[in-house]
Each structure stands twice: as structure tokens, then as C-alpha cells.
């Protein structure tokens, strides 16, 4: 999918308004309306129904069987047979969309009172959807045994444009739907909440969900394995559209997926993520429900942005509650990676990698370069489709395994980061549980040995002869991206702190990490780091700044608005971009005064307010601005062919200075500023 801003529109929107993607009308922002917009985009992009064949707030007419009187029922969304007039006799899908508080059992707004009633009134409509944002119910209308009435059967999904139920049930179906908009985030959250609330597994709901996500990923990767071996691929992670409705069906799903999980744990790629003693502990009913949710989507074909946001939403909510962790916002990570612009020849480290956000973003950055290099004639959705092709995947896997490294002191985060990297491209092997400040001395020598072995392998594979001396990680990295832990609550043991020159001025971890990263970088290597403003401005940290100026060349400094890490934590911080000086550069700087330009910027807006709510671009009068946007996406047909489709929308754009700052930095490098 690709989105292009065409022009700004002169429509004034209030803060509580949005533009309907289907009608272009101004609507009030309410939970029900937001849910409806998600369903419209989902049916358009994922199911292949054209917007021209949809209508919202459609009135269905029927005769009340008790009174014989004519009645009308308004439904939120209907889909008509392709190209047919918007009349009741041509309706093929009915969608009831409620707000999040309405339960499917509600007597007036629930499943039976709304969707079943409407489907029963429309002869031509076999399939329907009832959605409230957190729950989706698909129904099929069938004649009952006597043929006098209808019965409604629960489905795990309904067919898209040109599909049948049999198509959904085919085990050789090569791919699932590519998630649009926020679909994957909703599926992950829905699945996590189900395990947490219905399976009695409050302590390990997150890990149980990850086990199933990885079953799904592994099953999709079998597609490539089968292709390489000349075998026909048959899905194992799938749920028949009616399998959830019987005890035997649910058991068949559970047996299939538990068998797949055991197979996965012995696979060369996935075995390094798992300890080997993990088990899927869900009931057959719970497992069939979650599998049905996850099976709808192709994880490999989803963009790294979509997967990353979905994954980090679950990870951050879980680990934040457990250990007070908080993660660097994605727009900040993206800006830091884009400004340093890593390539396939760069070895990268995050010495406090958390769930792997910087590493995944760097990997995605390089993936796009590789795809563009391999398919120079493609662009837009056709190029994006190649991001997960066999050829690009293999090259990115090799790059990740030799060049992407992550260290973290928290063993749970090591596991979460490894899983995140597998989702992004298999680059999980170089994520280690280690205290980066203690490296290369730590009380787990076996982990240090693994790190050093990986470094040696990387040096050999990259033919990095200039740095082949010594096998440890010091002075081996071209780039470091990191957001080190900082704050009064984080203490560094004196024995570890005393190893650093900077400990003479401060034992704060963020100060010591500046020196630790220096030690990890090659001469000439570059670093992007998040630092609290105190280091850059307080009089008592002047010696730290002098040390930085002596050891590094300052490339850029970006002041962040106070909202950067809110609502998790309120800290004024900056992004500092540094390049490690060579010994010759240091000597020259000491012999004569240094004189070079530094790029400096202030990010006053970061796309969100202090509570984490999005903020959008406004005009001079303070009204939110609208922009005409064309969204291009691929529509996959039943016969395996595909076509590029486009959807025009009027949308608000986030008020975020970071993309403009990134662009300004590149102009600065070219001498255009």
C-alpha cells in the first residue's frame, strides 16, 4: 500500500469531526463512527469490494410477520453485487456496526435483533458481519431443514469479492488477506483480551498469544521452504469457516496447531527464540477462536510498520505493567534511523534494545533499499509487494544475521526482541541478554562467548579485515541506535561504573552509555542516541559535554517537545547524532580549534498531546486541515492475478515536525541549507 498527498482541501473541521471515506461527508467522531470507518476500509482493501458498491445507513424494508405491516430497518453498511443498482434485491453483504460498549447479546442492538433480522429480510444476502470494534461476528444464512425458515451459522470469516466459502476452506490457499489500516492491532488486542479474560491465563496471556503468532509466521514461511523443495504448500495454521462450531472441529484445529508448534520449536530459525519447554495451554475453544482471528491475515505480507505497531502495542502494554518499561515512540525511532541512513554494509547495535524497535526499523530501512535495488522498475504497491518476496527475504535474512545486534539486561525483553526480529525478517540470532555497561565482563560468561562468536562470524562474512583483530564487540559497529535508561531510579553498580572515565563526573546510566557506545563504535562510526536535556545544558555536566566534543564530531542535535515520552514519563530530551573521531581527527582538533557546521532543529510538535492523543495540522485560525490523499493498494483475485487499485480520501495529517526535520537534515548534508 502507498499513500500520496495530492493537495490541501479548504474544508474546516472541528476537533470532533472526521470525513467519511465512503461518502466524503463530515461526521462526528464517535466510537461507532470510527468503527464503521475501519469496517469500510477493511471491506475495500482486504475483501476487494469497491467503494462504489457500498452504501452506508441503508434502509431495509420488510413485512412484520406478526402484524403484516411494512417496516424499515436502517443498517450501517451494505455491499451490493458488483456494478448493480443500489437496491435491496442486489444486497450481498450486510454489516451492523455498533460502538464498543454494545454486547452481541444486547436485546435491541445485538446480533439477533439487528443482523439476523436484516439478513432474514433480504433474500439475496447470504453473509453478514456484526462488529463493535472489539468483537467481529460473521454469519451465514442457510435454509432450515424444512425449508420454511432460515437459520444463522457462525463463521470464522466470510468470502471477499469473487470468493466462495469453499475458497476460504482450501488448505492449499497460498495466502491470507493483507491487513489494512488498524486491523492487525485490533486482532492482536482482541486475541490478547480473550486469553486474558476467558482462559484464566492472566499471567501469561501475552506469551500464549506470541506462541500462536509464531505458529502462524512459521506456517507462512513454510511456503518458501516448500517452494525451495519443489513441494506443494498446504496450510496447517488455518481454521475452517465452520470448524469452531463443533467440539470435533475445535479439537481438529487444536491438534493441527499444537503439532505445528512442536514442529516449530525444532526448526533451526525458531528454536533460538524458544527455550523448548513452552506449550500452548489454551482450551480447544480458545485456541480455535484465536487461530480463527490470526488465520485471516498474512503476517509476511503485512508491512513492518503494521506488524511493528501491532506487536509493540501488546508488548508495551504487558511489559510496561510488569516492569515499568516504556518504549521509544515509533516516529522518533523512524527519524533517528532515517537521518543516519544505514545500508547493507553497516553493522548495527542497540546496547539497550528493549523489544527491538530500533533494530526492526533499521532492518526495514535496509529492506526497502534492497527491494529497490533488486526491482528498479517497480514502485508503489507493486514494489511493496516485493518487500517479502523470496529473493528480498533471503538477502535481508543474511544481512540481519551478520549485521544486526541487540543487547538488553532484561531476559524477557531479549525474548520479545528476538520475536520482533523474526517477524521483521529472521534477524533474531544476535539478540543477547547482557548488561552492556558491564561488557565484556559479566557474570554470565557463556553469553559473552556467544556474543564474541557472533562478532567473529560477522567479521568473517563481511570480510571486515580492518577490524578483524580481537573477537569482542568493542570497536566493531558502524552505527549505534539507542535510548538508554535514564532517571534517578536507575542505579549502576559502583564496580561497573568505575570502568568508565565519565564516572568521575556522573554515575547516571545515560552518561555512562555515551562512553559505552563510544567503545562499541568503529573509528568513524556514527551514533543516534536519546539523551535527557540535563546532560546537554546543566552546568555540572560541562565535563561530560567536553568529553563528548573531544571524542565525537557532533553531526546533529534535535530538541524534542516535552510530549515526546508522555504519557508514560515526563522528561525533556533531545536526539544527538554523533560520529566517533579517529585518532588523527582527535589530534588535529587538539592542535587547532575545530570549526564545522552542526545541524540543529527543534521538534515542537510530535503528532500527539500530553495524554498521547493524536494532534493534526491546523490552519492559521486553529481549525484542523484536510488533505486529498490517494491510497494505492493491491487487489488479489481468486485466480491468483492482482491489480493496483486506488482510493481517494480526505484526511487529517498528524502535526509532526520530525519528517520535515529529517528532510531538512538531508538538505543540510547536500549543502542546500
C-alpha positions as CSV (number, residue, x, y, z in Angstrom):
1,X,0.0,0.0,0.0
2,X,1.2,3.5,-0.7
3,X,-0.3,6.9,0.2
4,X,0.4,10.1,-1.7
5,X,-0.8,13.6,-0.6
6,X,-2.2,15.3,-3.6
7,X,-3.4,18.7,-2.3
8,X,-4.8,20.5,0.7
9,X,-8.6,21.0,0.9
10,X,-10.3,24.1,2.1
11,X,-12.7,22.4,4.4
12,X,-12.8,23.4,8.0
13,X,-13.1,20.5,10.5
14,X,-13.9,20.8,14.2
15,X,-11.8,18.8,16.6
16,X,-14.5,16.2,17.0
17,X,-15.1,15.6,13.3
18,X,-13.9,13.3,10.5
19,X,-14.6,12.8,6.8
20,X,-16.3,9.5,5.8
21,X,-14.0,7.6,3.5
22,X,-17.1,6.3,1.6
23,X,-19.3,9.4,1.2
24,X,-16.9,12.3,1.8
25,X,-19.3,13.7,4.3
26,X,-18.3,15.4,7.6
27,X,-19.2,13.1,10.6
28,X,-18.8,13.4,14.3
29,X,-16.0,11.4,15.9
30,X,-17.7,8.8,17.9
31,X,-16.7,5.2,18.7
32,X,-19.4,3.8,16.4
33,X,-18.4,6.1,13.5
34,X,-14.7,5.2,13.9
35,X,-15.5,1.5,13.9
36,X,-17.6,2.0,10.8
37,X,-14.7,3.7,9.0
38,X,-12.5,0.7,9.9
39,X,-15.0,-1.7,8.5
40,X,-15.4,0.3,5.2
41,X,-11.6,0.3,4.7
42,X,-11.3,-3.4,5.7
43,X,-14.0,-4.5,3.2
44,X,-12.4,-2.3,0.5
45,X,-8.7,-3.2,0.9
46,X,-8.8,-6.7,2.4
47,X,-12.0,-8.1,0.9
48,X,-11.8,-6.4,-2.5
49,X,-15.3,-4.8,-2.5
50,X,-15.3,-1.5,-4.4
51,X,-16.4,1.7,-2.6
52,X,-18.8,2.3,-5.5
53,X,-20.6,-1.0,-4.5
54,X,-21.2,0.1,-0.9
55,X,-23.7,2.3,0.8
56,X,-24.0,3.4,4.5
57,X,-27.1,4.0,6.5
58,X,-29.2,1.9,4.1
59,X,-32.9,1.3,4.9
60,X,-34.0,-2.3,4.5
61,X,-37.8,-2.8,4.0
62,X,-39.6,-5.9,5.3
63,X,-43.0,-7.1,6.3
64,X,-43.6,-7.8,10.0
65,X,-44.7,-11.5,10.2
66,X,-46.9,-10.8,13.3
67,X,-48.7,-7.7,12.1
68,X,-48.4,-7.9,8.3
69,X,-47.3,-4.2,8.3
70,X,-44.4,-2.9,6.3
71,X,-41.3,-1.9,8.4
72,X,-37.9,-0.4,7.8
73,X,-34.6,-1.1,9.5
74,X,-31.5,1.1,9.0
75,X,-28.2,-0.8,8.7
76,X,-24.8,0.9,9.0
77,X,-23.3,-0.6,5.8
78,X,-24.3,-2.8,2.9
79,X,-22.4,-4.2,-0.1
80,X,-24.2,-4.6,-3.4
81,X,-23.4,-7.1,-6.2
82,X,-20.6,-5.7,-8.3
83,X,-21.9,-3.0,-10.7
84,X,-25.6,-3.4,-9.8
85,X,-28.0,-0.7,-8.8
86,X,-28.1,0.2,-5.1
87,X,-31.4,-1.6,-4.4
88,X,-32.3,-4.1,-1.7
89,X,-32.6,-7.0,-4.2
90,X,-28.9,-6.7,-5.0
91,X,-27.5,-6.6,-1.4
92,X,-24.9,-9.3,-0.9
93,X,-23.4,-8.3,2.5
94,X,-25.0,-6.6,5.5
95,X,-22.7,-5.0,8.2
96,X,-24.1,-3.9,11.5
97,X,-21.5,-1.7,13.3
98,X,-22.0,-0.6,16.9
99,X,-19.9,1.2,19.5
100,X,-17.5,-0.8,21.8
101,X,-20.0,-0.8,24.7
102,X,-22.7,-2.8,22.9
103,X,-22.6,-6.5,23.5
104,X,-23.6,-9.1,20.9
105,X,-26.3,-10.3,23.3
106,X,-28.0,-6.9,23.6
107,X,-31.7,-7.3,23.1
108,X,-32.1,-4.2,20.9
109,X,-28.7,-3.7,19.2
110,X,-27.2,-7.2,19.5
111,X,-26.6,-9.9,16.9
112,X,-30.1,-11.4,16.7
113,X,-32.1,-8.2,16.9
114,X,-30.1,-6.4,14.1
115,X,-28.0,-8.6,11.8
116,X,-30.2,-11.7,11.8
117,X,-33.3,-9.6,11.4
118,X,-31.8,-7.7,8.4
119,X,-30.4,-10.8,6.7
120,X,-33.7,-12.5,7.0
121,X,-35.4,-9.6,5.3
122,X,-33.0,-9.6,2.3
123,X,-33.4,-12.6,0.0
124,X,-30.1,-12.0,-1.9
125,X,-27.9,-11.7,1.2
126,X,-26.2,-14.9,2.4
127,X,-23.5,-13.3,4.6
128,X,-23.3,-10.7,7.2
129,X,-21.0,-9.0,9.8
130,X,-21.8,-7.7,13.3
131,X,-18.9,-5.6,14.7
132,X,-18.4,-3.4,17.8
133,X,-14.7,-2.6,17.3
134,X,-13.5,-5.2,19.8
135,X,-15.6,-8.1,18.5
136,X,-16.4,-9.3,15.0
137,X,-19.1,-11.9,14.2
138,X,-19.5,-13.3,10.7
139,X,-22.8,-15.1,9.9
140,X,-24.1,-17.2,7.1
141,X,-27.9,-17.5,6.4
142,X,-29.0,-21.0,5.5
143,X,-32.4,-22.6,4.8
144,X,-33.5,-24.7,7.8
145,X,-34.1,-28.4,7.4
146,X,-37.8,-27.9,6.4
147,X,-37.1,-25.1,4.0
148,X,-39.7,-22.8,5.7
149,X,-37.3,-20.5,7.6
150,X,-33.7,-19.5,7.9
151,X,-31.0,-20.5,10.4
152,X,-27.9,-18.5,11.0
153,X,-24.5,-20.2,11.3
154,X,-21.4,-18.7,12.9
155,X,-18.4,-18.4,10.5
156,X,-14.8,-17.5,11.3
157,X,-14.8,-15.2,8.2
158,X,-16.9,-14.5,5.1
159,X,-15.9,-14.5,1.4
160,X,-14.5,-11.5,-0.3
161,X,-15.3,-10.2,-3.8
162,X,-15.5,-13.1,-6.2
163,X,-14.8,-15.7,-3.5
164,X,-16.8,-18.6,-2.1
165,X,-16.9,-20.3,1.3
166,X,-15.0,-23.2,-0.3
167,X,-12.2,-20.9,-1.3
168,X,-11.7,-19.9,2.4
169,X,-11.5,-23.6,3.4
170,X,-8.9,-24.7,0.8
171,X,-5.8,-25.9,2.6
172,X,-3.7,-25.0,-0.5
173,X,-4.8,-21.4,-0.4
174,X,-1.5,-19.7,-0.9
175,X,-2.0,-16.5,1.1
176,X,-4.4,-14.8,3.5
177,X,-5.6,-11.2,3.4
178,X,-3.1,-8.4,3.8
179,X,-4.2,-6.3,6.8
180,X,-5.4,-2.8,6.1
181,X,-5.5,0.2,8.4
182,X,-5.5,-0.9,12.1
183,X,-6.9,-4.4,11.5
184,X,-3.8,-6.2,12.9
185,X,-3.6,-4.1,16.0
186,X,-7.3,-4.9,16.7
187,X,-6.8,-8.6,16.1
188,X,-3.8,-8.8,18.4
189,X,-5.7,-6.8,21.1
190,X,-8.9,-8.9,20.6
191,X,-6.9,-12.1,20.9
192,X,-4.9,-10.9,24.0
193,X,-8.1,-9.8,25.7
194,X,-9.8,-13.1,25.0
195,X,-6.9,-15.1,26.5
196,X,-6.7,-12.8,29.5
197,X,-10.4,-12.7,30.2
198,X,-11.7,-16.1,29.1
199,X,-8.9,-18.6,29.5
200,X,-7.9,-17.8,33.1
201,X,-4.3,-17.0,32.0
202,X,-3.8,-13.5,33.2
203,X,-0.1,-14.1,34.0
204,X,1.0,-15.5,30.6
205,X,-1.7,-14.2,28.2
206,X,1.0,-12.3,26.3
207,X,3.3,-15.3,25.8
208,X,0.4,-17.6,24.9
209,X,-0.6,-15.2,22.1
210,X,3.0,-14.9,21.0
211,X,3.2,-18.7,20.7
212,X,0.3,-18.7,18.3
213,X,1.6,-15.7,16.4
214,X,4.8,-17.6,15.8
215,X,2.9,-20.7,14.7
216,X,1.2,-18.5,12.1
217,X,4.5,-17.0,11.0
218,X,6.2,-20.3,10.8
219,X,3.4,-21.8,8.7
220,X,3.7,-18.9,6.3
221,X,7.4,-19.3,6.0
222,X,6.8,-23.0,5.1
223,X,5.5,-21.5,1.8
224,X,9.1,-20.6,0.9
225,X,10.5,-23.9,2.3
226,X,8.0,-25.9,0.2
227,X,8.9,-23.8,-2.9
228,X,12.6,-24.5,-2.5
229,X,11.9,-28.2,-2.1
230,X,9.6,-28.3,-5.1
231,X,6.7,-29.4,-2.8
232,X,3.1,-28.1,-2.9
233,X,2.3,-25.9,0.1
234,X,-0.7,-26.7,2.2
235,X,-1.6,-24.5,5.2
236,X,-1.6,-26.0,8.7
237,X,-2.4,-22.8,10.5
238,X,-6.0,-22.3,9.3
239,X,-9.5,-22.7,10.7
240,X,-12.3,-23.9,8.5
241,X,-15.1,-21.4,8.4
242,X,-17.4,-23.6,10.5
243,X,-14.8,-25.7,12.4
244,X,-15.3,-23.5,15.6
245,X,-18.9,-24.6,15.8
246,X,-18.4,-28.2,17.0
247,X,-16.3,-29.9,19.6
248,X,-14.7,-32.2,17.0
249,X,-13.9,-29.2,14.8
250,X,-12.3,-27.3,17.6
251,X,-10.2,-30.4,18.6
252,X,-9.1,-30.8,15.0
253,X,-7.9,-27.1,15.0
254,X,-6.1,-27.6,18.3
255,X,-4.4,-30.8,17.2
256,X,-3.2,-29.2,13.9
257,X,-1.8,-26.1,15.6
258,X,-0.2,-27.8,18.6
259,X,1.5,-30.2,16.2
260,X,2.7,-27.2,14.2
261,X,4.1,-25.6,17.4
262,X,6.1,-28.7,18.2
263,X,7.5,-28.7,14.7
264,X,8.3,-25.0,15.0
265,X,10.3,-25.5,18.2
266,X,12.7,-27.8,16.5
267,X,13.1,-25.6,13.4
268,X,16.6,-24.0,13.0
269,X,15.3,-20.4,12.9
270,X,12.6,-20.6,15.5
271,X,14.4,-22.9,18.0
272,X,16.7,-20.0,19.0
273,X,13.6,-17.9,20.1
274,X,12.1,-20.6,22.3
275,X,13.6,-22.5,25.3
276,X,11.9,-25.7,24.2
277,X,9.7,-26.2,27.2
278,X,6.9,-23.8,26.1
279,X,3.5,-25.2,25.5
280,X,0.2,-23.9,24.1
281,X,-2.0,-24.0,27.2
282,X,-5.3,-22.8,25.8
283,X,-8.6,-24.7,25.7
284,X,-9.6,-26.1,22.3
285,X,-12.3,-23.5,22.2
286,X,-9.9,-20.6,23.0
287,X,-7.3,-21.9,20.6
288,X,-9.8,-22.2,17.7
289,X,-11.1,-18.7,18.4
290,X,-7.6,-17.1,18.4
291,X,-6.4,-19.2,15.5
292,X,-9.5,-18.1,13.5
293,X,-8.7,-14.4,14.3
294,X,-5.0,-14.7,13.3
295,X,-5.6,-17.0,10.3
296,X,-7.4,-14.3,8.4
297,X,-4.2,-12.3,7.8
298,X,-0.9,-12.8,6.1
299,X,1.8,-11.7,8.5
300,X,4.6,-11.9,6.0
301,X,2.8,-9.6,3.5
302,X,1.9,-7.1,6.2
303,X,4.2,-4.1,6.3
304,X,6.8,-3.9,9.0
305,X,5.1,-0.7,10.2
306,X,1.8,-2.5,10.6
307,X,3.3,-5.6,12.3
308,X,5.6,-3.5,14.5
309,X,2.8,-1.3,15.7
310,X,0.6,-4.3,16.5
311,X,3.4,-6.2,18.2
312,X,4.7,-3.2,20.2
313,X,1.1,-2.3,21.4
314,X,0.8,-5.7,23.0
315,X,4.5,-5.9,24.2
316,X,4.5,-2.4,25.7
317,X,1.2,-2.8,27.5
318,X,2.3,-6.1,29.0
319,X,5.9,-5.3,29.9
320,X,5.2,-1.8,31.0
321,X,2.8,-3.1,33.6
322,X,5.2,-5.8,34.7
323,X,8.5,-3.9,34.9
324,X,7.8,-0.2,34.4
325,X,9.3,-0.4,30.9
326,X,8.5,2.3,28.3
327,X,9.4,2.3,24.6
328,X,10.7,4.9,22.2
329,X,7.8,6.2,20.1
330,X,7.9,5.0,16.5
331,X,8.1,8.4,14.9
332,X,11.2,9.2,16.9
333,X,12.8,5.8,16.1
334,X,12.0,6.3,12.4
335,X,13.6,9.8,12.3
336,X,16.8,8.6,14.0
337,X,17.2,5.7,11.6
338,X,16.4,7.7,8.5
339,X,18.8,10.5,9.5
340,X,21.7,8.1,9.8
341,X,20.5,6.1,6.7
342,X,22.0,2.7,7.4
343,X,22.9,0.5,4.4
344,X,23.5,-3.2,3.7
345,X,27.2,-2.7,4.6
346,X,26.6,-1.4,8.1
347,X,26.9,-3.4,11.3
348,X,24.4,-2.1,13.8
349,X,24.0,-2.3,17.5
350,X,21.4,-1.2,20.1
351,X,23.0,-1.8,23.5
352,X,19.7,-1.4,25.3
353,X,17.4,-2.8,22.7
354,X,14.2,-3.4,24.6
355,X,11.7,-5.0,22.3
356,X,13.9,-4.3,19.3
357,X,12.2,-1.2,17.9
358,X,15.4,0.5,16.6
359,X,16.7,-2.8,15.1
360,X,13.4,-3.6,13.3
361,X,13.2,-0.1,11.9
362,X,16.8,-0.3,10.7
363,X,16.1,-3.7,9.1
364,X,13.1,-2.3,7.4
365,X,15.0,0.7,6.1
366,X,17.6,-1.6,4.6
367,X,14.9,-4.0,3.3
368,X,13.4,-1.1,1.2
369,X,16.8,-0.3,-0.2
370,X,17.4,-4.0,-1.2
371,X,14.0,-4.3,-2.8
372,X,14.5,-1.1,-4.8
373,X,17.9,-2.3,-5.9
374,X,16.6,-5.7,-7.0
375,X,13.4,-4.4,-8.7
376,X,14.3,-1.0,-10.0
377,X,11.4,-0.9,-12.5
378,X,8.7,-1.2,-9.8
379,X,7.2,1.4,-7.4
380,X,4.2,1.8,-5.1
381,X,2.2,-1.3,-4.1
382,X,4.0,-3.5,-6.7
383,X,7.4,-2.7,-5.1
384,X,6.0,-3.0,-1.6
385,X,4.7,-6.5,-2.5
386,X,8.4,-7.5,-3.2
387,X,9.5,-6.5,0.3
388,X,8.5,-10.0,1.4
389,X,9.5,-11.9,-1.8
390,X,11.7,-15.0,-1.5
391,X,14.6,-13.1,-3.1
392,X,14.4,-10.0,-0.8
393,X,13.7,-12.1,2.3
394,X,16.8,-14.2,1.8
395,X,19.0,-11.2,1.3
396,X,17.6,-9.4,4.3
397,X,17.9,-12.6,6.5
398,X,21.6,-12.8,5.6
399,X,22.1,-9.1,6.4
400,X,20.2,-9.4,9.7
401,X,22.1,-12.5,10.8
402,X,25.5,-10.9,10.2
403,X,24.9,-7.3,10.9
404,X,22.1,-6.5,13.4
405,X,22.9,-6.8,17.1
406,X,20.9,-6.1,20.2
407,X,21.8,-6.3,23.9
408,X,19.4,-6.0,26.8
409,X,19.7,-6.6,30.6
410,X,16.1,-7.9,30.8
411,X,15.8,-11.6,29.7
412,X,12.1,-11.2,28.9
413,X,12.9,-8.2,26.6
414,X,15.6,-10.3,24.9
415,X,12.9,-12.9,24.0
416,X,10.4,-10.2,23.0
417,X,13.1,-8.5,20.8
418,X,14.1,-11.8,19.2
419,X,10.4,-12.5,18.3
420,X,10.0,-9.0,16.9
421,X,13.1,-9.5,14.7
422,X,11.7,-12.8,13.4
423,X,8.5,-11.1,12.5
424,X,10.6,-8.4,10.7
425,X,12.9,-10.8,8.8
426,X,14.5,-13.6,10.8
427,X,17.4,-11.5,12.2
428,X,17.0,-12.8,15.7
429,X,20.2,-14.7,16.2
430,X,22.2,-11.7,17.5
431,X,19.9,-10.6,20.4
432,X,21.7,-11.2,23.7
433,X,20.8,-11.0,27.4
434,X,23.7,-8.9,28.7
435,X,24.4,-5.8,30.8
436,X,26.0,-3.6,28.1
437,X,27.7,-1.4,30.7
438,X,29.5,-4.4,32.2
439,X,30.6,-5.8,28.8
440,X,33.0,-7.6,28.2
441,X,33.0,-8.6,31.9
442,X,29.8,-10.1,33.2
443,X,28.7,-12.9,35.5
444,X,27.3,-14.9,32.5
445,X,30.5,-15.7,30.6
446,X,28.6,-18.2,28.3
447,X,26.5,-15.2,26.9
448,X,29.7,-13.2,26.4
449,X,31.2,-16.1,24.5
450,X,28.1,-16.3,22.3
451,X,28.4,-12.5,21.5
452,X,32.0,-12.8,20.6
453,X,31.4,-15.9,18.4
454,X,28.7,-13.9,16.5
455,X,31.0,-10.9,16.1
456,X,33.8,-13.2,14.7
457,X,31.3,-14.7,12.3
458,X,30.1,-11.3,11.2
459,X,33.7,-10.0,10.7
460,X,34.4,-13.0,8.5
461,X,31.2,-12.9,6.4
462,X,31.6,-9.1,5.8
463,X,35.3,-9.5,5.1
464,X,35.9,-6.8,7.6
465,X,39.6,-7.2,7.7
466,X,40.4,-3.8,9.1
467,X,38.6,-4.7,12.3
468,X,39.4,-8.4,12.5
469,X,41.7,-8.0,15.5
470,X,40.1,-9.2,18.7
471,X,36.8,-11.1,18.7
472,X,34.8,-9.0,21.2
473,X,32.2,-6.4,20.3
474,X,34.3,-3.2,21.0
475,X,35.1,-1.0,18.0
476,X,33.1,-3.3,15.7
477,X,30.0,-1.3,14.9
478,X,29.3,1.2,12.1
479,X,26.2,2.5,13.7
480,X,24.6,2.5,17.2
481,X,21.0,3.5,17.8
482,X,19.8,3.6,21.3
483,X,17.6,5.2,24.0
484,X,19.4,4.3,27.2
485,X,17.6,4.0,30.6
486,X,17.8,7.3,32.5
487,X,16.4,8.8,35.7
488,X,17.2,8.8,39.3
489,X,15.6,5.4,39.9
490,X,18.1,3.6,37.6
491,X,21.3,2.8,39.5
492,X,24.6,1.4,38.2
493,X,26.7,-0.7,40.5
494,X,29.9,1.2,41.5
495,X,32.1,-1.7,40.3
496,X,30.7,-1.3,36.8
497,X,30.6,2.5,36.8
498,X,34.2,2.7,37.9
499,X,35.3,1.2,34.5
500,X,34.3,4.5,32.7
501,X,36.1,7.8,32.6
502,X,32.8,9.6,32.7
503,X,32.0,8.1,36.1
504,X,34.3,10.8,37.6
505,X,31.6,13.3,36.7
506,X,28.4,11.2,36.9
507,X,27.3,7.7,37.6
508,X,24.0,8.2,35.8
509,X,23.4,5.3,33.3
510,X,22.6,7.7,30.4
511,X,26.1,9.4,30.9
512,X,27.9,6.0,31.1
513,X,26.1,4.8,28.0
514,X,27.6,7.7,26.0
515,X,31.1,6.2,26.7
516,X,29.9,2.6,26.3
517,X,28.6,3.4,22.8
518,X,31.9,5.1,22.0
519,X,33.6,1.9,22.9
520,X,31.4,-0.2,20.7
521,X,31.8,2.1,17.6
522,X,34.5,1.8,15.0
523,X,36.5,4.9,14.4
524,X,34.3,7.0,12.1
525,X,31.2,5.1,13.2
526,X,28.0,7.0,13.9
527,X,25.5,7.1,16.7
528,X,22.0,8.3,17.3
529,X,21.1,8.5,20.9
530,X,18.2,9.9,23.1
531,X,19.5,11.9,26.0
532,X,17.9,14.0,28.7
533,X,18.5,17.7,28.2
534,X,20.2,17.9,31.6
535,X,23.4,16.4,30.1
536,X,23.4,19.0,27.3
537,X,22.6,22.0,29.4
538,X,23.3,21.7,33.2
539,X,26.4,23.5,34.4
540,X,27.5,20.4,36.5
541,X,27.6,18.2,33.3
542,X,30.0,20.5,31.5
543,X,32.9,18.0,31.8
544,X,30.6,15.4,30.1
545,X,30.0,17.8,27.2
546,X,33.7,18.5,26.9
547,X,34.4,14.7,26.8
548,X,31.8,14.3,24.0
549,X,33.3,17.2,22.0
550,X,36.8,15.7,22.4
551,X,35.7,12.1,21.4
552,X,33.0,12.8,18.8
553,X,32.1,15.0,16.0
554,X,28.6,16.4,16.5
555,X,26.5,15.8,13.4
556,X,23.1,17.0,14.6
557,X,21.0,17.8,17.6
558,X,17.2,17.8,17.7
559,X,15.4,19.1,20.7
560,X,12.2,17.2,21.4
561,X,8.9,18.6,22.8
562,X,8.1,17.6,26.3
563,X,5.3,15.4,24.9
564,X,7.9,13.0,23.4
565,X,7.6,10.3,26.1
566,X,4.3,11.3,27.7
567,X,2.0,9.9,29.0
568,X,4.5,7.3,30.2
569,X,7.1,9.6,31.6
570,X,7.7,13.4,31.5
571,X,11.3,14.1,30.6
572,X,12.8,16.9,28.4
573,X,15.0,15.1,25.9
574,X,17.0,15.6,22.7
575,X,18.3,13.4,19.9
576,X,22.0,13.6,19.5
577,X,23.7,12.4,16.3
578,X,27.5,11.8,16.8
579,X,30.4,10.4,14.8
580,X,33.4,8.8,16.6
581,X,36.6,10.7,15.7
582,X,39.6,8.8,14.5
583,X,42.8,9.3,16.5
584,X,44.1,11.5,13.7
585,X,41.0,13.7,13.9
586,X,41.3,14.0,17.6
587,X,45.0,15.1,17.3
588,X,44.2,17.7,14.7
589,X,41.3,19.0,16.8
590,X,43.7,19.4,19.8
591,X,46.3,21.2,17.7
592,X,43.9,23.7,16.2
593,X,40.5,25.0,17.0
594,X,37.7,22.9,15.4
595,X,35.3,24.7,13.1
596,X,32.5,22.8,11.5
597,X,28.7,23.2,10.9
598,X,26.2,21.3,13.1
599,X,22.6,20.7,12.1
600,X,20.3,21.8,14.9
601,X,16.5,21.7,15.0
602,X,13.6,21.9,17.4
603,X,10.7,19.4,17.1
604,X,7.9,21.5,18.6
605,X,5.1,19.1,17.5
606,X,5.4,15.3,17.6
607,X,1.9,14.3,16.4
608,X,0.4,13.8,19.9
609,X,-0.5,15.7,23.0
610,X,0.5,15.2,26.6
611,X,-2.1,12.4,27.0
612,X,-0.9,10.6,23.9
613,X,-3.9,11.6,21.8
614,X,-3.1,12.5,18.1
615,X,-2.8,16.1,17.1
616,X,-3.3,17.2,13.5
617,X,-2.2,20.0,11.3
618,X,-4.2,23.2,11.7
619,X,-4.7,26.4,9.7
620,X,-3.9,29.9,11.0
621,X,-7.4,30.0,12.6
622,X,-6.8,26.8,14.6
623,X,-9.0,24.6,12.5
624,X,-7.8,21.1,11.5
625,X,-6.9,21.0,7.8
626,X,-7.9,18.3,5.3
627,X,-5.8,16.9,2.6
628,X,-6.7,15.0,-0.6
629,X,-4.9,11.7,-0.4
630,X,-4.8,8.8,-2.9
631,X,-4.2,5.4,-1.3
632,X,-3.0,2.7,-3.7
633,X,-3.3,-1.0,-2.8
634,X,-3.1,-4.4,-4.5
635,X,-6.3,-6.3,-5.0
636,X,-5.7,-10.1,-5.3
637,X,-8.1,-12.1,-7.4
638,X,-9.3,-15.6,-7.0
639,X,-7.3,-16.8,-10.0
640,X,-4.0,-15.5,-8.4
641,X,-3.8,-12.4,-10.5
642,X,-3.6,-8.9,-9.0
643,X,-4.3,-5.3,-9.9
644,X,-3.4,-2.0,-8.4
645,X,-6.4,-0.1,-7.1
646,X,-6.7,3.4,-5.7
647,X,-9.0,5.0,-3.2
648,X,-9.2,8.8,-2.8
649,X,-9.8,10.1,0.7
650,X,-9.9,13.5,2.5
651,X,-7.8,13.0,5.7
652,X,-6.2,14.9,8.5
653,X,-2.4,14.7,8.7
654,X,-0.5,14.4,12.0
655,X,1.2,17.6,13.2
656,X,4.7,16.0,13.4
657,X,7.8,18.0,12.8
658,X,10.2,15.0,12.6
659,X,9.6,14.1,8.9
660,X,10.3,17.8,8.0
661,X,13.4,17.8,10.2
662,X,14.7,14.6,8.5
663,X,14.2,16.2,5.1
664,X,16.0,19.4,6.3
665,X,18.9,17.4,7.5
666,X,19.4,15.8,4.1
667,X,19.3,19.2,2.5
668,X,21.9,20.4,5.1
669,X,24.2,17.4,4.1
670,X,23.8,18.4,0.4
671,X,24.7,22.0,1.3
672,X,21.2,23.3,0.4
673,X,20.6,25.0,3.8
